[in-house]
Amino acid sequence: MLKSYYPDDKPENEKEYGACLRQITALKKGLKKAAKTDIKDHANYHPVLTIITHFGNALSWP
């Protein structure tokens, strides 16, 4: 998703998505940290981590 909107004037086969992937990683880390500190019910912690993982995978899908 972010790859398709990431600003880069290079032809598709020469584009580099390093900054985009770093942003996705930072977003996932921030969400995981927030989940660890803000979720009060421990039973919801691992399902939320699964959602965060799938969300990150969807963002970085080619």
PDBQT receptor file of N, H, CA, C and O in Angstrom, charges set to zero:
ATOM      1  N   MET A   1       0.823  -1.187   0.000  1.00  0.00    +0.000 N 
ATOM      2  CA  MET A   1       0.000   0.000   0.000  1.00  0.00    +0.000 C 
ATOM      3  C   MET A   1       0.869   1.253   0.000  1.00  0.00    +0.000 C 
ATOM      4  O   MET A   1       0.725   2.109  -0.873  1.00  0.00    +0.000 OA
ATOM      5  N   LEU A   2       1.770   1.364   0.977  1.00  0.00    +0.000 N 
ATOM      6  H   LEU A   2       1.887   0.668   1.686  1.00  0.00    +0.000 HD
ATOM      7  CA  LEU A   2       2.633   2.538   1.009  1.00  0.00    +0.000 C 
ATOM      8  C   LEU A   2       3.557   2.576  -0.190  1.00  0.00    +0.000 C 
ATOM      9  O   LEU A   2       3.898   3.654  -0.678  1.00  0.00    +0.000 OA
ATOM     10  N   LYS A   3       3.965   1.417  -0.669  1.00  0.00    +0.000 N 
ATOM     11  H   LYS A   3       3.688   0.542  -0.273  1.00  0.00    +0.000 HD
ATOM     12  CA  LYS A   3       4.856   1.390  -1.819  1.00  0.00    +0.000 C 
ATOM     13  C   LYS A   3       4.213   2.051  -3.029  1.00  0.00    +0.000 C 
ATOM     14  O   LYS A   3       4.881   2.771  -3.771  1.00  0.00    +0.000 OA
ATOM     15  N   SER A   4       2.922   1.814  -3.232  1.00  0.00    +0.000 N 
ATOM     16  H   SER A   4       2.379   1.229  -2.629  1.00  0.00    +0.000 HD
ATOM     17  CA  SER A   4       2.265   2.361  -4.415  1.00  0.00    +0.000 C 
ATOM     18  C   SER A   4       2.130   3.872  -4.357  1.00  0.00    +0.000 C 
ATOM     19  O   SER A   4       1.997   4.515  -5.398  1.00  0.00    +0.000 OA
ATOM     20  N   TYR A   5       2.160   4.452  -3.166  1.00  0.00    +0.000 N 
ATOM     21  H   TYR A   5       2.268   3.929  -2.321  1.00  0.00    +0.000 HD
ATOM     22  CA  TYR A   5       2.021   5.897  -3.027  1.00  0.00    +0.000 C 
ATOM     23  C   TYR A   5       3.317   6.578  -2.611  1.00  0.00    +0.000 C 
ATOM     24  O   TYR A   5       3.339   7.790  -2.397  1.00  0.00    +0.000 OA
ATOM     25  N   TYR A   6       4.392   5.816  -2.495  1.00  0.00    +0.000 N 
ATOM     26  H   TYR A   6       4.374   4.831  -2.669  1.00  0.00    +0.000 HD
ATOM     27  CA  TYR A   6       5.645   6.390  -2.021  1.00  0.00    +0.000 C 
ATOM     28  C   TYR A   6       6.244   7.255  -3.116  1.00  0.00    +0.000 C 
ATOM     29  O   TYR A   6       6.424   6.777  -4.236  1.00  0.00    +0.000 OA
ATOM     30  N   PRO A   7       6.561   8.521  -2.830  1.00  0.00    +0.000 N 
ATOM     31  CA  PRO A   7       7.050   9.424  -3.879  1.00  0.00    +0.000 C 
ATOM     32  C   PRO A   7       8.466   9.068  -4.325  1.00  0.00    +0.000 C 
ATOM     33  O   PRO A   7       9.407   9.106  -3.533  1.00  0.00    +0.000 OA
ATOM     34  N   ASP A   8       8.596   8.732  -5.566  1.00  0.00    +0.000 N 
ATOM     35  H   ASP A   8       7.831   8.701  -6.209  1.00  0.00    +0.000 HD
ATOM     36  CA  ASP A   8       9.893   8.423  -6.151  1.00  0.00    +0.000 C 
ATOM     37  C   ASP A   8       9.739   8.572  -7.657  1.00  0.00    +0.000 C 
ATOM     38  O   ASP A   8       8.880   7.930  -8.261  1.00  0.00    +0.000 OA
ATOM     39  N   ASP A   9      10.560   9.411  -8.262  1.00  0.00    +0.000 N 
ATOM     40  H   ASP A   9      11.258   9.933  -7.772  1.00  0.00    +0.000 HD
ATOM     41  CA  ASP A   9      10.431   9.684  -9.693  1.00  0.00    +0.000 C 
ATOM     42  C   ASP A   9      11.169   8.682 -10.565  1.00  0.00    +0.000 C 
ATOM     43  O   ASP A   9      11.134   8.790 -11.791  1.00  0.00    +0.000 OA
ATOM     44  N   LYS A  10      11.831   7.716  -9.960  1.00  0.00    +0.000 N 
ATOM     45  H   LYS A  10      11.859   7.629  -8.964  1.00  0.00    +0.000 HD
ATOM     46  CA  LYS A  10      12.568   6.720 -10.727  1.00  0.00    +0.000 C 
ATOM     47  C   LYS A  10      11.592   5.744 -11.385  1.00  0.00    +0.000 C 
ATOM     48  O   LYS A  10      10.461   5.585 -10.926  1.00  0.00    +0.000 OA
ATOM     49  N   PRO A  11      12.036   5.089 -12.467  1.00  0.00    +0.000 N 
ATOM     50  CA  PRO A  11      11.209   4.027 -13.043  1.00  0.00    +0.000 C 
ATOM     51  C   PRO A  11      10.993   2.920 -12.013  1.00  0.00    +0.000 C 
ATOM     52  O   PRO A  11      11.799   2.750 -11.098  1.00  0.00    +0.000 OA
ATOM     53  N   GLU A  12       9.918   2.181 -12.163  1.00  0.00    +0.000 N 
ATOM     54  H   GLU A  12       9.263   2.319 -12.906  1.00  0.00    +0.000 HD
ATOM     55  CA  GLU A  12       9.520   1.177 -11.165  1.00  0.00    +0.000 C 
ATOM     56  C   GLU A  12      10.638   0.185 -10.843  1.00  0.00    +0.000 C 
ATOM     57  O   GLU A  12      10.834  -0.168  -9.681  1.00  0.00    +0.000 OA
ATOM     58  N   ASN A  13      11.365  -0.263 -11.857  1.00  0.00    +0.000 N 
ATOM     59  H   ASN A  13      11.205   0.023 -12.801  1.00  0.00    +0.000 HD
ATOM     60  CA  ASN A  13      12.400  -1.271 -11.611  1.00  0.00    +0.000 C 
ATOM     61  C   ASN A  13      13.631  -0.701 -10.909  1.00  0.00    +0.000 C 
ATOM     62  O   ASN A  13      14.506  -1.463 -10.499  1.00  0.00    +0.000 OA
ATOM     63  N   GLU A  14      13.719   0.633 -10.761  1.00  0.00    +0.000 N 
ATOM     64  H   GLU A  14      13.008   1.252 -11.094  1.00  0.00    +0.000 HD
ATOM     65  CA  GLU A  14      14.856   1.257 -10.083  1.00  0.00    +0.000 C 
ATOM     66  C   GLU A  14      14.474   1.873  -8.735  1.00  0.00    +0.000 C 
ATOM     67  O   GLU A  14      15.338   2.397  -8.031  1.00  0.00    +0.000 OA
ATOM     68  N   LYS A  15      13.212   1.817  -8.373  1.00  0.00    +0.000 N 
ATOM     69  H   LYS A  15      12.510   1.392  -8.944  1.00  0.00    +0.000 HD
ATOM     70  CA  LYS A  15      12.769   2.439  -7.122  1.00  0.00    +0.000 C 
ATOM     71  C   LYS A  15      13.334   1.699  -5.925  1.00  0.00    +0.000 C 
ATOM     72  O   LYS A  15      13.514   0.481  -5.951  1.00  0.00    +0.000 OA
ATOM     73  N   GLU A  16      13.608   2.456  -4.880  1.00  0.00    +0.000 N 
ATOM     74  H   GLU A  16      13.461   3.445  -4.859  1.00  0.00    +0.000 HD
ATOM     75  CA  GLU A  16      14.078   1.885  -3.625  1.00  0.00    +0.000 C 
ATOM     76  C   GLU A  16      13.075   2.263  -2.544  1.00  0.00    +0.000 C 
ATOM     77  O   GLU A  16      12.711   3.428  -2.391  1.00  0.00    +0.000 OA
ATOM     78  N   TYR A  17      12.646   1.271  -1.813  1.00  0.00    +0.000 N 
ATOM     79  H   TYR A  17      12.942   0.324  -1.938  1.00  0.00    +0.000 HD
ATOM     80  CA  TYR A  17      11.605   1.490  -0.815  1.00  0.00    +0.000 C 
ATOM     81  C   TYR A  17      12.146   1.392   0.604  1.00  0.00    +0.000 C 
ATOM     82  O   TYR A  17      11.394   1.104   1.535  1.00  0.00    +0.000 OA
ATOM     83  N   GLY A  18      13.440   1.627   0.778  1.00  0.00    +0.000 N 
ATOM     84  H   GLY A  18      14.051   1.861   0.022  1.00  0.00    +0.000 HD
ATOM     85  CA  GLY A  18      14.054   1.500   2.094  1.00  0.00    +0.000 C 
ATOM     86  C   GLY A  18      13.410   2.396   3.137  1.00  0.00    +0.000 C 
ATOM     87  O   GLY A  18      13.136   1.954   4.253  1.00  0.00    +0.000 OA
ATOM     88  N   ALA A  19      13.165   3.662   2.779  1.00  0.00    +0.000 N 
ATOM     89  H   ALA A  19      13.387   4.021   1.872  1.00  0.00    +0.000 HD
ATOM     90  CA  ALA A  19      12.559   4.590   3.742  1.00  0.00    +0.000 C 
ATOM     91  C   ALA A  19      11.143   4.149   4.092  1.00  0.00    +0.000 C 
ATOM     92  O   ALA A  19      10.721   4.247   5.243  1.00  0.00    +0.000 OA
ATOM     93  N   CYS A  20      10.425   3.669   3.105  1.00  0.00    +0.000 N 
ATOM     94  H   CYS A  20      10.768   3.589   2.169  1.00  0.00    +0.000 HD
ATOM     95  CA  CYS A  20       9.055   3.213   3.334  1.00  0.00    +0.000 C 
ATOM     96  C   CYS A  20       9.046   2.015   4.283  1.00  0.00    +0.000 C 
ATOM     97  O   CYS A  20       8.229   1.953   5.202  1.00  0.00    +0.000 OA
ATOM     98  N   LEU A  21       9.940   1.080   4.062  1.00  0.00    +0.000 N 
ATOM     99  H   LEU A  21      10.603   1.130   3.315  1.00  0.00    +0.000 HD
ATOM    100  CA  LEU A  21       9.997  -0.102   4.922  1.00  0.00    +0.000 C 
ATOM    101  C   LEU A  21      10.431   0.266   6.335  1.00  0.00    +0.000 C 
ATOM    102  O   LEU A  21       9.960  -0.332   7.303  1.00  0.00    +0.000 OA
ATOM    103  N   ARG A  22      11.329   1.247   6.463  1.00  0.00    +0.000 N 
ATOM    104  H   ARG A  22      11.712   1.732   5.677  1.00  0.00    +0.000 HD
ATOM    105  CA  ARG A  22      11.725   1.709   7.802  1.00  0.00    +0.000 C 
ATOM    106  C   ARG A  22      10.542   2.344   8.521  1.00  0.00    +0.000 C 
ATOM    107  O   ARG A  22      10.381   2.178   9.730  1.00  0.00    +0.000 OA
ATOM    108  N   GLN A  23       9.710   3.075   7.772  1.00  0.00    +0.000 N 
ATOM    109  H   GLN A  23       9.841   3.210   6.790  1.00  0.00    +0.000 HD
ATOM    110  CA  GLN A  23       8.530   3.696   8.375  1.00  0.00    +0.000 C 
ATOM    111  C   GLN A  23       7.544   2.636   8.847  1.00  0.00    +0.000 C 
ATOM    112  O   GLN A  23       6.959   2.768   9.922  1.00  0.00    +0.000 OA
ATOM    113  N   ILE A  24       7.358   1.593   8.058  1.00  0.00    +0.000 N 
ATOM    114  H   ILE A  24       7.834   1.486   7.185  1.00  0.00    +0.000 HD
ATOM    115  CA  ILE A  24       6.461   0.499   8.443  1.00  0.00    +0.000 C 
ATOM    116  C   ILE A  24       6.983  -0.179   9.708  1.00  0.00    +0.000 C 
ATOM    117  O   ILE A  24       6.214  -0.473  10.623  1.00  0.00    +0.000 OA
ATOM    118  N   THR A  25       8.293  -0.426   9.754  1.00  0.00    +0.000 N 
ATOM    119  H   THR A  25       8.918  -0.187   9.011  1.00  0.00    +0.000 HD
ATOM    120  CA  THR A  25       8.897  -1.054  10.931  1.00  0.00    +0.000 C 
ATOM    121  C   THR A  25       8.725  -0.181  12.164  1.00  0.00    +0.000 C 
ATOM    122  O   THR A  25       8.388  -0.677  13.239  1.00  0.00    +0.000 OA
ATOM    123  N   ALA A  26       8.955   1.119  12.009  1.00  0.00    +0.000 N 
ATOM    124  H   ALA A  26       9.229   1.521  11.136  1.00  0.00    +0.000 HD
ATOM    125  CA  ALA A  26       8.792   2.040  13.140  1.00  0.00    +0.000 C 
ATOM    126  C   ALA A  26       7.339   2.078  13.606  1.00  0.00    +0.000 C 
ATOM    127  O   ALA A  26       7.070   2.139  14.806  1.00  0.00    +0.000 OA
ATOM    128  N   LEU A  27       6.406   2.042  12.662  1.00  0.00    +0.000 N 
ATOM    129  H   LEU A  27       6.624   1.992  11.687  1.00  0.00    +0.000 HD
ATOM    130  CA  LEU A  27       4.987   2.039  13.006  1.00  0.00    +0.000 C 
ATOM    131  C   LEU A  27       4.630   0.780  13.788  1.00  0.00    +0.000 C 
ATOM    132  O   LEU A  27       3.938   0.852  14.804  1.00  0.00    +0.000 OA
ATOM    133  N   LYS A  28       5.102  -0.378  13.314  1.00  0.00    +0.000 N 
ATOM    134  H   LYS A  28       5.664  -0.437  12.489  1.00  0.00    +0.000 HD
ATOM    135  CA  LYS A  28       4.823  -1.632  14.016  1.00  0.00    +0.000 C 
ATOM    136  C   LYS A  28       5.418  -1.627  15.420  1.00  0.00    +0.000 C 
ATOM    137  O   LYS A  28       4.768  -2.070  16.367  1.00  0.00    +0.000 OA
ATOM    138  N   LYS A  29       6.647  -1.129  15.566  1.00  0.00    +0.000 N 
ATOM    139  H   LYS A  29       7.175  -0.769  14.797  1.00  0.00    +0.000 HD
ATOM    140  CA  LYS A  29       7.271  -1.066  16.894  1.00  0.00    +0.000 C 
ATOM    141  C   LYS A  29       6.483  -0.154  17.820  1.00  0.00    +0.000 C 
ATOM    142  O   LYS A  29       6.286  -0.473  18.993  1.00  0.00    +0.000 OA
ATOM    143  N   GLY A  30       6.032   0.979  17.298  1.00  0.00    +0.000 N 
ATOM    144  H   GLY A  30       6.192   1.238  16.345  1.00  0.00    +0.000 HD
ATOM    145  CA  GLY A  30       5.238   1.896  18.114  1.00  0.00    +0.000 C 
ATOM    146  C   GLY A  30       3.919   1.285  18.546  1.00  0.00    +0.000 C 
ATOM    147  O   GLY A  30       3.500   1.447  19.692  1.00  0.00    +0.000 OA
ATOM    148  N   LEU A  31       3.263   0.584  17.631  1.00  0.00    +0.000 N 
ATOM    149  H   LEU A  31       3.603   0.453  16.700  1.00  0.00    +0.000 HD
ATOM    150  CA  LEU A  31       1.998  -0.064  17.968  1.00  0.00    +0.000 C 
ATOM    151  C   LEU A  31       2.203  -1.169  19.004  1.00  0.00    +0.000 C 
ATOM    152  O   LEU A  31       1.398  -1.320  19.923  1.00  0.00    +0.000 OA
ATOM    153  N   LYS A  32       3.280  -1.939  18.854  1.00  0.00    +0.000 N 
ATOM    154  H   LYS A  32       3.934  -1.817  18.108  1.00  0.00    +0.000 HD
ATOM    155  CA  LYS A  32       3.558  -3.014  19.816  1.00  0.00    +0.000 C 
ATOM    156  C   LYS A  32       3.874  -2.448  21.194  1.00  0.00    +0.000 C 
ATOM    157  O   LYS A  32       3.442  -2.998  22.207  1.00  0.00    +0.000 OA
ATOM    158  N   LYS A  33       4.626  -1.354  21.236  1.00  0.00    +0.000 N 
ATOM    159  H   LYS A  33       4.977  -0.908  20.413  1.00  0.00    +0.000 HD
ATOM    160  CA  LYS A  33       4.944  -0.728  22.519  1.00  0.00    +0.000 C 
ATOM    161  C   LYS A  33       3.673  -0.203  23.182  1.00  0.00    +0.000 C 
ATOM    162  O   LYS A  33       3.475  -0.365  24.386  1.00  0.00    +0.000 OA
ATOM    163  N   ALA A  34       2.813   0.430  22.376  1.00  0.00    +0.000 N 
ATOM    164  H   ALA A  34       2.974   0.562  21.398  1.00  0.00    +0.000 HD
ATOM    165  CA  ALA A  34       1.551   0.937  22.919  1.00  0.00    +0.000 C 
ATOM    166  C   ALA A  34       0.678  -0.214  23.417  1.00  0.00    +0.000 C 
ATOM    167  O   ALA A  34       0.035  -0.103  24.461  1.00  0.00    +0.000 OA
ATOM    168  N   ALA A  35       0.656  -1.308  22.674  1.00  0.00    +0.000 N 
ATOM    169  H   ALA A  35       1.178  -1.398  21.826  1.00  0.00    +0.000 HD
ATOM    170  CA  ALA A  35      -0.136  -2.464  23.102  1.00  0.00    +0.000 C 
ATOM    171  C   ALA A  35       0.373  -2.998  24.436  1.00  0.00    +0.000 C 
ATOM    172  O   ALA A  35      -0.414  -3.361  25.311  1.00  0.00    +0.000 OA
ATOM    173  N   LYS A  36       1.693  -3.043  24.584  1.00  0.00    +0.000 N 
ATOM    174  H   LYS A  36       2.333  -2.749  23.873  1.00  0.00    +0.000 HD
ATOM    175  CA  LYS A  36       2.275  -3.584  25.816  1.00  0.00    +0.000 C 
ATOM    176  C   LYS A  36       1.956  -2.710  27.024  1.00  0.00    +0.000 C 
ATOM    177  O   LYS A  36       1.738  -3.219  28.123  1.00  0.00    +0.000 OA
ATOM    178  N   THR A  37       1.930  -1.405  26.822  1.00  0.00    +0.000 N 
ATOM    179  H   THR A  37       2.108  -0.990  25.930  1.00  0.00    +0.000 HD
ATOM    180  CA  THR A  37       1.721  -0.503  27.958  1.00  0.00    +0.000 C 
ATOM    181  C   THR A  37       0.261  -0.135  28.185  1.00  0.00    +0.000 C 
ATOM    182  O   THR A  37      -0.121   0.178  29.313  1.00  0.00    +0.000 OA
ATOM    183  N   ASP A  38      -0.562  -0.164  27.145  1.00  0.00    +0.000 N 
ATOM    184  H   ASP A  38      -0.251  -0.418  26.229  1.00  0.00    +0.000 HD
ATOM    185  CA  ASP A  38      -1.926   0.356  27.260  1.00  0.00    +0.000 C 
ATOM    186  C   ASP A  38      -3.014  -0.699  27.387  1.00  0.00    +0.000 C 
ATOM    187  O   ASP A  38      -4.110  -0.394  27.859  1.00  0.00    +0.000 OA
ATOM    188  N   ILE A  39      -2.740  -1.928  26.980  1.00  0.00    +0.000 N 
ATOM    189  H   ILE A  39      -1.850  -2.176  26.597  1.00  0.00    +0.000 HD
ATOM    190  CA  ILE A  39      -3.770  -2.964  27.075  1.00  0.00    +0.000 C 
ATOM    191  C   ILE A  39      -3.827  -3.466  28.513  1.00  0.00    +0.000 C 
ATOM    192  O   ILE A  39      -2.841  -3.973  29.049  1.00  0.00    +0.000 OA
ATOM    193  N   LYS A  40      -4.977  -3.319  29.115  1.00  0.00    +0.000 N 
ATOM    194  H   LYS A  40      -5.778  -2.908  28.680  1.00  0.00    +0.000 HD
ATOM    195  CA  LYS A  40      -5.153  -3.702  30.523  1.00  0.00    +0.000 C 
ATOM    196  C   LYS A  40      -5.444  -5.191  30.689  1.00  0.00    +0.000 C 
ATOM    197  O   LYS A  40      -5.015  -5.804  31.666  1.00  0.00    +0.000 OA
ATOM    198  N   ASP A  41      -6.165  -5.767  29.745  1.00  0.00    +0.000 N 
ATOM    199  H   ASP A  41      -6.514  -5.269  28.951  1.00  0.00    +0.000 HD
ATOM    200  CA  ASP A  41      -6.527  -7.181  29.816  1.00  0.00    +0.000 C 
ATOM    201  C   ASP A  41      -5.479  -8.005  29.067  1.00  0.00    +0.000 C 
ATOM    202  O   ASP A  41      -5.385  -7.932  27.842  1.00  0.00    +0.000 OA
ATOM    203  N   HIS A  42      -4.703  -8.778  29.801  1.00  0.00    +0.000 N 
ATOM    204  H   HIS A  42      -4.780  -8.837  30.797  1.00  0.00    +0.000 HD
ATOM    205  CA  HIS A  42      -3.610  -9.546  29.200  1.00  0.00    +0.000 C 
ATOM    206  C   HIS A  42      -4.105 -10.520  28.124  1.00  0.00    +0.000 C 
ATOM    207  O   HIS A  42      -3.355 -10.850  27.205  1.00  0.00    +0.000 OA
ATOM    208  N   ALA A  43      -5.322 -10.969  28.222  1.00  0.00    +0.000 N 
ATOM    209  H   ALA A  43      -5.931 -10.701  28.969  1.00  0.00    +0.000 HD
ATOM    210  CA  ALA A  43      -5.868 -11.914  27.242  1.00  0.00    +0.000 C 
ATOM    211  C   ALA A  43      -5.972 -11.288  25.853  1.00  0.00    +0.000 C 
ATOM    212  O   ALA A  43      -6.006 -12.011  24.857  1.00  0.00    +0.000 OA
ATOM    213  N   ASN A  44      -6.022  -9.976  25.771  1.00  0.00    +0.000 N 
ATOM    214  H   ASN A  44      -5.995  -9.389  26.580  1.00  0.00    +0.000 HD
ATOM    215  CA  ASN A  44      -6.122  -9.297  24.478  1.00  0.00    +0.000 C 
ATOM    216  C   ASN A  44      -4.764  -8.970  23.868  1.00  0.00    +0.000 C 
ATOM    217  O   ASN A  44      -4.690  -8.579  22.704  1.00  0.00    +0.000 OA
ATOM    218  N   TYR A  45      -3.696  -9.124  24.633  1.00  0.00    +0.000 N 
ATOM    219  H   TYR A  45      -3.756  -9.442  25.579  1.00  0.00    +0.000 HD
ATOM    220  CA  TYR A  45      -2.374  -8.703  24.178  1.00  0.00    +0.000 C 
ATOM    221  C   TYR A  45      -1.915  -9.450  22.924  1.00  0.00    +0.000 C 
ATOM    222  O   TYR A  45      -1.567  -8.812  21.930  1.00  0.00    +0.000 OA
ATOM    223  N   HIS A  46      -1.905 -10.767  22.946  1.00  0.00    +0.000 N 
ATOM    224  H   HIS A  46      -2.188 -11.285  23.753  1.00  0.00    +0.000 HD
ATOM    225  CA  HIS A  46      -1.409 -11.539  21.803  1.00  0.00    +0.000 C 
ATOM    226  C   HIS A  46      -2.296 -11.407  20.567  1.00  0.00    +0.000 C 
ATOM    227  O   HIS A  46      -1.758 -11.337  19.462  1.00  0.00    +0.000 OA
ATOM    228  N   PRO A  47      -3.620 -11.368  20.690  1.00  0.00    +0.000 N 
ATOM    229  CA  PRO A  47      -4.434 -11.111  19.501  1.00  0.00    +0.000 C 
ATOM    230  C   PRO A  47      -4.130  -9.748  18.865  1.00  0.00    +0.000 C 
ATOM    231  O   PRO A  47      -4.134  -9.616  17.641  1.00  0.00    +0.000 OA
ATOM    232  N   VAL A  48      -3.869  -8.745  19.695  1.00  0.00    +0.000 N 
ATOM    233  H   VAL A  48      -3.867  -8.853  20.690  1.00  0.00    +0.000 HD
ATOM    234  CA  VAL A  48      -3.529  -7.422  19.160  1.00  0.00    +0.000 C 
ATOM    235  C   VAL A  48      -2.185  -7.481  18.436  1.00  0.00    +0.000 C 
ATOM    236  O   VAL A  48      -2.028  -6.863  17.384  1.00  0.00    +0.000 OA
ATOM    237  N   LEU A  49      -1.213  -8.215  18.982  1.00  0.00    +0.000 N 
ATOM    238  H   LEU A  49      -1.341  -8.717  19.837  1.00  0.00    +0.000 HD
ATOM    239  CA  LEU A  49       0.076  -8.367  18.301  1.00  0.00    +0.000 C 
ATOM    240  C   LEU A  49      -0.100  -9.039  16.945  1.00  0.00    +0.000 C 
ATOM    241  O   LEU A  49       0.570  -8.674  15.979  1.00  0.00    +0.000 OA
ATOM    242  N   THR A  50      -0.990 -10.013  16.870  1.00  0.00    +0.000 N 
ATOM    243  H   THR A  50      -1.534 -10.310  17.655  1.00  0.00    +0.000 HD
ATOM    244  CA  THR A  50      -1.266 -10.675  15.599  1.00  0.00    +0.000 C 
ATOM    245  C   THR A  50      -1.845  -9.689  14.595  1.00  0.00    +0.000 C 
ATOM    246  O   THR A  50      -1.462  -9.699  13.425  1.00  0.00    +0.000 OA
ATOM    247  N   ILE A  51      -2.752  -8.848  15.035  1.00  0.00    +0.000 N 
ATOM    248  H   ILE A  51      -3.062  -8.839  15.985  1.00  0.00    +0.000 HD
ATOM    249  CA  ILE A  51      -3.343  -7.836  14.155  1.00  0.00    +0.000 C 
ATOM    250  C   ILE A  51      -2.269  -6.867  13.673  1.00  0.00    +0.000 C 
ATOM    251  O   ILE A  51      -2.243  -6.510  12.496  1.00  0.00    +0.000 OA
ATOM    252  N   ILE A  52      -1.390  -6.442  14.565  1.00  0.00    +0.000 N 
ATOM    253  H   ILE A  52      -1.411  -6.733  15.521  1.00  0.00    +0.000 HD
ATOM    254  CA  ILE A  52      -0.309  -5.524  14.193  1.00  0.00    +0.000 C 
ATOM    255  C   ILE A  52       0.603  -6.172  13.153  1.00  0.00    +0.000 C 
ATOM    256  O   ILE A  52       1.002  -5.521  12.187  1.00  0.00    +0.000 OA
ATOM    257  N   THR A  53       0.932  -7.440  13.343  1.00  0.00    +0.000 N 
ATOM    258  H   THR A  53       0.608  -7.968  14.127  1.00  0.00    +0.000 HD
ATOM    259  CA  THR A  53       1.785  -8.156  12.395  1.00  0.00    +0.000 C 
ATOM    260  C   THR A  53       1.127  -8.235  11.024  1.00  0.00    +0.000 C 
ATOM    261  O   THR A  53       1.772  -7.970  10.010  1.00  0.00    +0.000 OA
ATOM    262  N   HIS A  54      -0.138  -8.593  10.986  1.00  0.00    +0.000 N 
ATOM    263  H   HIS A  54      -0.663  -8.808  11.810  1.00  0.00    +0.000 HD
ATOM    264  CA  HIS A  54      -0.848  -8.696   9.709  1.00  0.00    +0.000 C 
ATOM    265  C   HIS A  54      -0.994  -7.324   9.051  1.00  0.00    +0.000 C 
ATOM    266  O   HIS A  54      -0.922  -7.210   7.827  1.00  0.00    +0.000 OA
ATOM    267  N   PHE A  55      -1.195  -6.299   9.850  1.00  0.00    +0.000 N 
ATOM    268  H   PHE A  55      -1.253  -6.391  10.844  1.00  0.00    +0.000 HD
ATOM    269  CA  PHE A  55      -1.284  -4.930   9.342  1.00  0.00    +0.000 C 
ATOM    270  C   PHE A  55       0.035  -4.527   8.681  1.00  0.00    +0.000 C 
ATOM    271  O   PHE A  55       0.036  -3.977   7.580  1.00  0.00    +0.000 OA
ATOM    272  N   GLY A  56       1.146  -4.797   9.344  1.00  0.00    +0.000 N 
ATOM    273  H   GLY A  56       1.145  -5.245  10.239  1.00  0.00    +0.000 HD
ATOM    274  CA  GLY A  56       2.459  -4.486   8.770  1.00  0.00    +0.000 C 
ATOM    275  C   GLY A  56       2.723  -5.270   7.502  1.00  0.00    +0.000 C 
ATOM    276  O   GLY A  56       3.275  -4.732   6.542  1.00  0.00    +0.000 OA
ATOM    277  N   ASN A  57       2.334  -6.537   7.486  1.00  0.00    +0.000 N 
ATOM    278  H   ASN A  57       1.886  -6.974   8.266  1.00  0.00    +0.000 HD
ATOM    279  CA  ASN A  57       2.505  -7.352   6.282  1.00  0.00    +0.000 C 
ATOM    280  C   ASN A  57       1.672  -6.811   5.128  1.00  0.00    +0.000 C 
ATOM    281  O   ASN A  57       2.127  -6.808   3.984  1.00  0.00    +0.000 OA
ATOM    282  N   ALA A  58       0.469  -6.358   5.414  1.00  0.00    +0.000 N 
ATOM    283  H   ALA A  58       0.099  -6.361   6.343  1.00  0.00    +0.000 HD
ATOM    284  CA  ALA A  58      -0.392  -5.807   4.366  1.00  0.00    +0.000 C 
ATOM    285  C   ALA A  58       0.190  -4.514   3.802  1.00  0.00    +0.000 C 
ATOM    286  O   ALA A  58       0.098  -4.265   2.600  1.00  0.00    +0.000 OA
ATOM    287  N   LEU A  59       0.784  -3.698   4.658  1.00  0.00    +0.000 N 
ATOM    288  H   LEU A  59       0.858  -3.901   5.634  1.00  0.00    +0.000 HD
ATOM    289  CA  LEU A  59       1.376  -2.446   4.185  1.00  0.00    +0.000 C 
ATOM    290  C   LEU A  59       2.583  -2.686   3.295  1.00  0.00    +0.000 C 
ATOM    291  O   LEU A  59       2.816  -1.928   2.353  1.00  0.00    +0.000 OA
ATOM    292  N   SER A  60       3.345  -3.716   3.574  1.00  0.00    +0.000 N 
ATOM    293  H   SER A  60       3.156  -4.332   4.339  1.00  0.00    +0.000 HD
ATOM    294  CA  SER A  60       4.569  -3.947   2.812  1.00  0.00    +0.000 C 
ATOM    295  C   SER A  60       4.378  -4.932   1.662  1.00  0.00    +0.000 C 
ATOM    296  O   SER A  60       5.348  -5.299   0.999  1.00  0.00    +0.000 OA
ATOM    297  N   TRP A  61       3.158  -5.359   1.421  1.00  0.00    +0.000 N 
ATOM    298  H   TRP A  61       2.370  -5.060   1.959  1.00  0.00    +0.000 HD
ATOM    299  CA  TRP A  61       2.877  -6.292   0.321  1.00  0.00    +0.000 C 
ATOM    300  C   TRP A  61       3.156  -5.592  -1.003  1.00  0.00    +0.000 C 
ATOM    301  O   TRP A  61       2.743  -4.448  -1.192  1.00  0.00    +0.000 OA
ATOM    302  N   PRO A  62       3.856  -6.268  -1.930  1.00  0.00    +0.000 N 
ATOM    303  CA  PRO A  62       4.213  -5.614  -3.217  1.00  0.00    +0.000 C 
ATOM    304  C   PRO A  62       3.073  -5.318  -4.112  1.00  0.00    +0.000 C 
ATOM    305  O   PRO A  62       3.268  -4.776  -5.200  1.00  0.00    +0.000 OA
TER     306      PRO A  62
